[in-house]
Amino acid sequence: AAPHQQLLDYLRRKRLLLVMDNYEHLLVDGVTRSDDSASDSTGLVTDLLSAAPGVKIFVTSRASLKVQGEHLYPLKGLPVPDAMRPTPAADWQTPRGYSAVELFIQGGRQVRPNLELRSEDLAHIARICRLVQGMPLGILLAAAWVEMLTPEEIAAEIQQSLDFLETDLRDVPLRQRSIRAVFEHSWRLLDEREREVFRGLSVFSGGFTREAALEVVGASLRDLMSLINKSLLHPSSPGRYQVHELLRQYGAERLDLARQHGEAVRDRHCAYYSTALNRWARELKGPRQREALDEMDLEIENGRAAWYWAVARGQVTRLAEGVEGIWLYHSQRLRLQEGEAAFQAAVSALQAIDSPEAQRLRAKCLLLWNNF
């Protein structure tokens, strides 16, 4: 008998849990062929479940198998400290509730057994864990650098380049020796449409709504679901989606390689959020002030990204649309340093534009800047 049939015959009367790890590389063209029959990879799973009712299959995969009877258990990053609520120093010595911090310390002591953390290191370790969003591989790759660098230096390197997070350990599979290798593997599993949408979504900072994804990237609900099924996107709250920050950096690199397309996506993002900033500014002066502030809390990173894109491109009209929204939000939320930086950049850029509109806007920016 063929090996496939031998396996079915062997398992037919068994009662066991069958574990299949890293299954995504066996998924041929998503899930099905054009004739609607199951692909060889998922066919094995469905045949096993049909022939051996006493067998349960536990599959780890970056992509859903999309077969009947599949129950999904999405895995998220380890718990990390909240940036807005600093942890008391006493709690850091036994970081209960912060598995990410504990894993970093354990990983650091593997390469530096006498590792002693100063109180000023603790905030930087928390920042590292947030930068990799609790991803265990990212935490361990970062922790291995404590042999040479301080936690503060490690955090700075992660922000500068994905390529910093890699290892030269000989017993680690090639696909796990760096964050880039992990992401390249995921990228190869995407079809052309999924690649186009994924790199386009990297333009969003801090998450986005379904409406924004459609307007800026042209992403349909089916496109979003496809990326969720391949673990490249996750719902962060009702109506909002988010890409893991390191994945977003990788997608941004891919977007930059598609030069004209990348510029067009970033320009649509700028237009969308410049209009939104203008709307929020009106609402902040009316009865919807609380709702507008709550919405801006979620979207301000996109608003600032749009602002700085308009600054870099000298887009006076869009800066004029967004100026009051940027000022009102940072004033009311007392985020003065970020607001001042935004206005300083605009004032410098507008000074070089020789038009009455630019100079009027520059004067307005100077006035608002002085009122922070």
Residue pairs with C-beta under 8 A, 6 or more apart in sequence:
1 9
4 44
4 47
7 48
8 47
8 48
8 51
8 52
11 18
11 48
11 51
11 52
11 55
12 51
12 52
13 52
13 54
14 52
14 54
14 55
15 54
15 55
16 54
16 55
16 56
17 55
17 56
17 57
17 58
18 48
18 55
18 56
18 57
18 58
19 57
19 58
19 59
19 60
20 45
20 57
20 58
20 59
20 60
21 60
22 60
22 61
23 41
23 59
23 60
23 61
23 65
24 61
24 62
24 63
24 186
24 189
24 230
25 185
25 189
26 41
27 39
27 41
27 42
27 61
27 63
27 65
27 189
28 39
28 40
28 41
29 39
29 191
30 66
30 191
31 38
31 39
31 42
31 65
31 66
31 67
32 38
32 39
32 42
32 66
33 39
37 43
38 46
38 67
42 65
42 66
42 67
45 57
45 59
45 65
45 67
46 67
46 68
48 55
48 57
49 55
49 57
49 69
59 65
62 186
62 189
62 230
62 231
63 189
63 229
63 230
63 231
64 70
64 72
64 229
64 230
66 229
74 231
74 234
76 134
76 234
77 100
77 132
77 133
77 134
77 135
77 136
77 244
78 98
78 99
78 100
78 103
78 129
78 134
78 135
78 136
78 139
79 97
79 98
79 99
79 100
79 134
80 98
80 100
80 101
80 126
80 129
80 130
80 133
80 134
81 87
81 98
81 101
81 126
81 129
81 130
83 126
83 127
83 130
86 123
87 95
87 98
87 122
87 126
89 119
89 122
92 101
92 117
92 122
95 101
95 102
95 105
98 126
98 129
99 134
100 129
100 134
100 139
101 125
101 126
101 129
103 136
103 139
103 140
103 143
104 125
104 128
104 129
104 139
104 142
104 143
105 115
105 117
105 125
105 143
106 143
107 139
107 140
107 142
107 143
107 144
108 115
108 143
108 144
108 146
109 115
110 143
110 144
111 143
111 144
111 146
111 147
112 146
112 147
115 146
117 125
117 151
120 152
121 150
121 151
121 152
124 150
124 151
124 152
124 154
124 155
125 151
127 155
128 139
128 142
128 151
128 154
128 155
128 158
129 139
131 138
131 155
131 158
131 159
131 245
131 246
132 138
132 139
132 142
132 158
132 165
132 179
132 245
132 246
133 244
133 245
133 246
135 244
135 246
137 176
137 179
137 182
138 165
138 179
138 246
141 165
141 166
141 167
141 178
141 179
142 154
142 158
142 165
144 167
145 154
145 157
145 164
146 154
149 157
157 164
158 164
158 165
162 178
162 179
162 180
162 183
162 246
162 249
162 250
162 253
163 178
163 180
165 178
165 179
165 180
165 246
166 177
166 178
166 179
166 180
166 181
167 177
167 178
168 177
169 177
174 181
175 181
175 182
175 185
176 182
179 246
180 250
183 246
183 247
183 250
186 230
186 231
186 232
187 195
187 250
187 254
189 230
190 198
190 230
190 232
193 223
194 223
194 226
194 227
194 230
195 254
197 217
197 218
197 219
197 223
197 224
197 226
197 227
198 227
198 232
198 233
198 243
198 251
198 254
199 251
199 252
199 254
199 255
199 258
199 262
200 216
200 217
200 218
200 219
200 255
200 265
201 208
201 213
201 217
201 219
201 227
201 233
201 241
201 243
201 248
201 251
202 243
202 247
202 248
202 249
202 250
202 251
202 252
202 254
202 255
203 216
203 217
203 252
203 255
203 265
203 266
203 269
203 305
204 212
204 213
204 216
204 243
204 248
204 269
204 302
205 248
205 301
205 302
205 304
205 305
206 242
206 298
206 299
206 300
206 301
206 302
207 236
207 240
207 241
207 242
207 298
208 216
208 240
208 241
208 242
208 302
209 239
209 240
209 241
210 221
210 224
210 239
210 241
212 272
212 302
213 219
213 223
213 224
213 241
214 220
215 268
215 272
216 265
216 268
216 269
216 272
217 265
217 268
224 233
224 241
227 233
228 234
228 235
228 241
232 243
232 247
233 241
233 242
233 243
234 241
234 242
234 244
235 241
235 242
236 242
240 298
243 251
255 261
255 262
255 265
255 266
256 262
266 309
267 309
267 313
269 302
269 305
269 306
269 309
270 305
270 306
270 309
270 310
270 313
270 315
270 318
271 306
271 318
272 306
273 299
273 302
273 303
273 305
273 306
273 322
274 306
274 307
274 310
274 318
274 319
274 321
274 322
275 321
276 299
276 303
276 325
277 303
277 306
277 307
277 321
277 322
277 324
277 325
277 326
278 321
278 322
278 324
278 325
279 325
280 292
280 295
280 296
280 303
280 325
280 328
280 329
281 324
281 325
281 328
283 289
283 291
283 292
284 292
284 293
284 325
284 328
284 329
284 332
285 328
293 329
293 332
293 333
296 303
296 325
296 329
297 333
300 329
303 322
303 325
303 326
303 329
304 326
304 338
304 342
306 318
306 322
307 319
307 322
307 326
307 342
307 346
308 342
308 345
309 315
310 318
310 319
310 322
311 319
311 345
311 346
311 349
312 349
314 349
314 350
314 352
314 353
314 358
316 350
316 353
316 355
316 357
316 358
316 361
317 357
319 346
319 350
319 361
320 357
320 361
323 346
323 361
323 364
323 365
323 368
324 368
326 339
326 342
326 343
327 339
327 343
327 368
327 371
327 372
329 335
329 339
330 336
330 338
330 339
330 342
330 372
331 339
331 371
331 372
336 372
339 372
340 369
340 372
343 365
343 366
343 368
343 369
343 372
344 369
346 361
346 362
346 365
347 362
347 365
347 366
347 369
350 358
350 359
350 361
350 362
350 365
351 362
353 359
